[in-house]
């Protein structure tokens, strides 16, 4: 069974979806570690409830990104982590981890990349008057949401859409899509696709 580490910074709804999929035997993986850069994040409580080991840090306690990523890399190696799964992790991955886990770090983003990268993708889409948003799962490189796309799924933005309603629709897709793509990655290897597969 492959070992994964999940990186998260906030409430951890995608983290919980992955935990639930593992517990339901829909995802054949061992969650070896939660990495969190926000000591006050609710995802920490989720990890404790699931009895998943934690590495919680504050970047301000380190002199550089290389310092805390070196500590992470050693911990990940000790836990034999095969894949790093970003689930609302709000920091760019630096050269230290990219060098150790090239091609083995993936991220989920609430838009149809390359549209609306970075923070508040849902707000960006609404402000732009977009007709579609969605979910993108992609490999991580040194850029912000610029790595090779694995899969995209579209979500229609209705005329009366609110931030809350669009976020709910997107998260509903994320919570199903991420575990299923993880299962394919861990069992079949590279499963990237170059176009949207379904529309909601």
Secondary structure as UniProt FT lines:
FT   STRAND          2..8
FT   HELIX           13..23
FT   TURN            24..25
FT   STRAND          29..36
FT   TURN            39..40
FT   HELIX           43..49
FT   TURN            50..51
FT   STRAND          54..56
FT   HELIX           59..61
FT   HELIX           65..78
FT   TURN            79..80
FT   STRAND          83..86
FT   HELIX           95..100
FT   TURN            102..103
FT   STRAND          105..109
FT   TURN            113..116
FT   HELIX           121..127
FT   TURN            128..129
FT   STRAND          132..139
FT   STRAND          149..156
FT   TURN            159..160
FT   HELIX           163..188
FT   STRAND          196..199
//
